[in-house]
Structure formats: C-alpha cells, structure tokens
Amino acid sequence: MAQAGVMTALPASLTLRDAPAVLESLRQSFAADGGEVWRIDAAAVAQLDTSALAVLLECARMAAAASRKLEIVDPPARMSDLAHLYGVDGLLGVVAREFKLAGKVGESQPKDIPTVPILR
C-alpha cells in the first residue's frame, strides 16, 4: 500500500493573482512531504479560475517527476467542472458532477433571464 504523507491544504482563493504565491507554497510543501502520495486538500477553495488548473497541473508534473502520486481531495464542484471542461480531470483525478437536463431542450425558459428579439 502506498504511504500517504501529510495533507497540504489549498487557500480559499486560487486565481491568477494568487497562483504564484500558492504554487511557491505548494513547492515547499512538496519538498517537505516525503510520502509516496502527495495529498492536496482543495475543500477550502471558494474562489478560483483556470489558474487553479495550471497550478494543479504543475503539481501533477512535480509528483510524476518524483515518481509520486498526486491526490486532490475534496475538490469544489467548480474546480471539477473546469477540469472536465478543459479535459484535464483525468490528469488531476477530479471527477465532474453528472450534468442532467431539467427537461426537454427548449421546453422551459428561466424567468429571470430577459428575452431579446432577434432582428432579421
């Protein structure tokens, strides 16, 4: 069985502005964690953009270069959805929620979205 090291926690915000500092912190955590599995807890992430994926892909690269496994624990739904949208969910080990239609396509229209007539 693979030995897991200490879990590293991501901050509440992981956007373009936060990415360099978060990545540096993760590099230090990776160097200090000697386990076979590098576990990153993403539960606290409330604000993110595609930069979060770039940071996590760099973490996956670091883990692979050291022959270690990366495990993203508790990714928020938005992170999973973005990873799925960009096709990197398999690389990061995050699973997107299943998308289900509310009804037949075109059957309903949200009342809070105004309709705009199309001029021809």
C-alpha positions as CSV (number, residue, x, y, z in Angstrom):
1,M,0.0,0.0,0.0
2,A,1.3,3.5,-0.9
3,Q,2.2,5.6,2.0
4,A,0.4,9.0,2.2
5,G,2.2,12.0,3.6
6,V,0.8,15.0,5.4
7,M,-2.2,16.6,3.6
8,T,-1.5,20.1,2.1
9,A,-4.4,22.5,2.1
10,L,-5.2,25.0,-0.6
11,P,-6.3,28.5,0.3
12,A,-9.8,29.9,-0.2
13,S,-8.7,31.8,-3.3
14,L,-6.8,30.4,-6.2
15,T,-7.0,32.9,-9.0
16,L,-4.4,34.3,-11.4
17,R,-3.4,36.9,-8.7
18,D,-2.9,34.1,-6.1
19,A,-1.3,31.5,-8.3
20,P,2.4,32.4,-8.0
21,A,2.3,32.5,-4.2
22,V,0.2,29.4,-3.9
23,L,2.5,27.5,-6.3
24,E,5.6,28.5,-4.3
25,S,3.9,27.3,-1.1
26,L,3.0,24.0,-2.7
27,R,6.6,23.5,-3.9
28,Q,7.8,24.0,-0.4
29,S,5.1,21.6,0.9
30,F,6.1,19.0,-1.8
31,A,9.8,19.2,-0.8
32,A,8.9,18.7,2.9
33,D,6.5,15.8,2.3
34,G,8.3,12.6,1.8
35,G,5.2,10.3,1.3
36,E,4.6,8.3,-1.8
37,V,1.2,10.1,-2.2
38,W,1.1,13.8,-2.2
39,R,-2.4,14.8,-0.9
40,I,-3.8,18.2,-1.6
41,D,-7.0,19.3,0.2
42,A,-9.0,21.6,-2.1
43,A,-12.1,21.8,0.1
44,A,-11.4,25.4,1.2
45,V,-11.2,26.8,-2.3
46,A,-14.1,29.1,-2.8
47,Q,-12.8,31.4,-5.5
48,L,-10.9,30.0,-8.5
49,D,-10.3,30.4,-12.2
50,T,-8.4,28.5,-14.8
51,S,-5.2,29.4,-13.0
52,A,-6.1,26.8,-10.4
53,L,-5.9,24.2,-13.0
54,A,-2.5,25.4,-14.1
55,V,-1.2,25.3,-10.5
56,L,-2.6,21.7,-10.0
57,L,-1.1,20.6,-13.4
58,E,2.3,21.8,-12.2
59,C,1.7,19.8,-9.0
60,A,0.9,16.7,-11.1
61,R,4.1,17.3,-13.1
62,M,6.2,17.6,-9.9
63,A,4.7,14.5,-8.5
64,A,5.3,12.5,-11.7
65,A,8.9,13.7,-11.9
66,A,9.5,12.3,-8.4
67,S,7.6,9.1,-9.1
68,R,4.9,10.1,-6.6
69,K,1.2,10.0,-6.9
70,L,-0.9,13.2,-6.6
71,E,-4.3,13.0,-4.9
72,I,-6.7,16.0,-5.0
73,V,-9.0,15.7,-2.0
74,D,-12.5,17.3,-1.9
75,P,-12.3,19.5,-5.0
76,P,-15.1,22.0,-5.1
77,A,-17.7,21.5,-7.9
78,R,-16.4,24.4,-9.9
79,M,-12.9,23.0,-9.9
80,S,-14.2,19.6,-11.1
81,D,-16.3,21.2,-13.7
82,L,-13.4,23.4,-15.1
83,A,-11.1,20.3,-15.1
84,H,-13.7,18.4,-17.0
85,L,-14.3,21.3,-19.5
86,Y,-10.6,21.6,-20.3
87,G,-10.1,17.8,-20.4
88,V,-7.6,17.5,-17.6
89,D,-9.9,15.9,-15.0
90,G,-8.2,12.5,-15.6
91,L,-4.8,14.0,-15.2
92,L,-5.8,15.6,-11.9
93,G,-8.0,12.8,-10.6
94,V,-11.0,15.1,-10.1
95,V,-14.5,14.0,-11.1
96,A,-17.1,16.4,-12.5
97,R,-20.7,16.2,-11.4
98,E,-23.0,14.5,-13.8
99,F,-25.0,17.0,-15.9
100,K,-28.7,16.3,-16.1
101,L,-31.2,18.2,-18.2
102,A,-34.1,19.7,-16.3
103,G,-36.5,18.7,-19.1
104,K,-36.6,18.6,-22.8
105,V,-34.3,21.1,-24.6
106,G,-36.2,24.3,-25.3
107,E,-39.1,23.3,-23.0
108,S,-38.6,25.8,-20.3
109,Q,-37.1,29.3,-20.1
110,P,-35.7,30.8,-16.9
111,K,-37.9,33.7,-15.9
112,D,-35.0,35.8,-14.6
113,I,-33.3,36.0,-18.0
114,P,-34.8,38.6,-20.3
115,T,-35.6,37.6,-23.8
116,V,-34.2,39.7,-26.6
117,P,-36.0,39.6,-30.0
118,I,-33.7,38.6,-32.9
119,L,-33.8,41.2,-35.7
120,R,-33.6,39.8,-39.2
